[in-house]
Amino acid sequence: MTTAPLRKDAARNWERIVAVARALVDEGTPLQLNDVARRAHLGVGTVYRHFPTAEALLETVATPSLEALAAHGEQALADDNPGRALADFLTRTIEAQVTDASLSTVTAAPTDALPHTTELKRALRSVGRQLLERAVDAEVVRADLTSDDMVPLMCGIAYAANVHSAPATRMETARRYLTALLEGMYLR
């Protein structure tokens, strides 16, 4: 099923809503559709027509990062060095989690408001699993690691970096924590 393109005014409203939501997320402010409408100088009905729930809006805000990660994961699968491919994908994942406050909530949600989010999350889990399996098969990563282990480990690194470092050093801290994880999971 395809949808008709939005009228120009509706498209501008959609963009304004998403931009306001992005700003709120970046500030650490929980998304409330009424607040978004007020800040976007739009009627609340306009916001609800585009986004029936705050979760749908948050997923829309996270979509560019999810799409970029999925695309990077596909590129990583083409790397003929399985250890490097996995490390590069995990590094990009941590960088995205630390720089995009919408990702942790969206990726941790047990259900999705938008089918596209479900597709993207499925693609990310699949590529992550494939990259890990390739590294295990190449005997560069511990064989006892599973893809189910990687999600909480990566979330833990992002959470720890966000909680235990200042914004100016957050990325450096996350990379240091990831390096420690990678050194523990790679075979010598």
N, C-alpha and C positions, 0 to 999 in steps of 0.2 A: 504494500500500500504506500503510495506516495502522497505527500501533502503539497498543497498549492503554496507558491511562494507568498510571503507576507507582503501586504501593502507597504509602501515606503514609511508611512507614519507608524505602522505596527512594528516594522523592523527596527526603526529608531527606538521605539519604546522598549522592545526586547533587549536591544543592545544597552540601553540606559539601565534597565533592571539588572542585567548581568554585571555591568560595570559597578553599580552600587553594591551589589552582593559581593563581588570580588573585594571591594574596598572594606566592607564589613568583616569578611572572613580574614583578610589580612590584618585588620585591627584586633582580631580575636573576639569580635562581637558575635554572639549567636544570631543566626538568621531568623528574623521574624518578618513575615510578608508585609505586615502593616508598617513596620519600620522602613523596609525597603521602599514601599510606595511613598512614604513621607519624604525620604531622602532623595528619591528619584523625581519628586514633584509630579507624581501620577496618582490617579485614583486607585484605591486598593483593588477595585474590580478589574482594572487593567492588569495589575500584577497577577491576580488569580487566574485571569484568562490565559496568560502565558505559562504560569507555573502554579498548578493546583495545590502544591505543598512546598514547604521550605526544603524538604529533602530533594524534590525535583530541581529546585533552583540550585541547591548546593552541588548536586551531581552535574548540572550544567556548568557551574563554575569549575569543577574538577576535570571536566571532559578534555580540555586541551592538554593537560598534564598526563592524563591517562592515555590519550591517543599517542602522545610523544613517547611515553614509556613503552607502549605496545610496539610502536614502529622501531624503537631502538632495540627491543628484545628480538624482533625479527632480523634486524641487521646483525645482532650478536650471534644468532644461530649460524650465520654464514662465516663466522670467524673459524679458521681451522685449528685454533688453539683453544681447547675447551676450558682450561683454567683461566686464561685471560678473558675469554668471552663471559664466563660467569662473574668474575671479579668486576669487569666493566659494567655489566648489567646491574649488579648489586650496588655499585658506586652510583650509577645514574638513579637508581631507585631511592637510595638514601638522600641524594641531593634533591630530588623532587619532593620527598617527604619533608625535608627540612625547609625548603623554600616555598612550598605550597601548603598552606594550613588546611585546605579543603581535603587533601588526599587521605589523611589518616582516618577521618570520620567516614568518608565515602567508602574506602577500602575495607574498613572494619564493620560496616553495616551488614547485618545478616540478610537483609532484603534490599532491593533496589526499587526506586520509584520509576526509573526509565529503563526500557529494554536495552538501549545502547550502553548504559552503564554495566548491565549484566554481561553483555558481549565483551566489553573491554576488560572487565575483571576476569572473565573466563580466559580471554586471550593472554592476559598477564600471568595467570596461574599456569597455563599451559606452557608458555615460553620459559618461565622460571623452572618448571619441572624438567623440561627438555634440556635446558642448560645445565642444571644440576646433574641429571642422569648422564649427560655426555662427560662431565667432569669426573663423575664417579667411575664410569666405564673406562676412562683414560687413566684411572688410578692416580689422579692428581688431587682428589678430594676424598675425605674420609667416607668409607662405604656405609657407615651407620647413619649418615645424614639423610633426611628425607625432605621433600618439598614442603611437607607440613611443618617441619622444624624451621624452615627459612622465614616464613611469614612472621611468627612471633619474635624471632631473632632480629629481623629488620625493623619491626615496629618498636622493639625494645631499644634499639640503637637510636632511632629517630626521637623517641620519647625522652630518653636519657639526655640526648644532645639539647633538646628543647628545654628541658627542665634544669639541667645542670650547667648551662653556659649562657653567657650574655649574647644578645643577638649578633653582635659584631664578630664573635668567635664561634658561633653555632656550627657553621659548616666545617671549620677546622676540627672542632670537637667530634662531630659526626664522622668525619673521615678517619680520625684517630681511632675511634671506637670500632669502625668497620675494619680498619687494618688489623686491630687486635683479634677480631672475629675471624677474619680471613686467615691470619697466621695460625689460629687454632684449628681451622677446618682443613687446611691444606696439608698434604703429606710431604714429608721431607725426604 
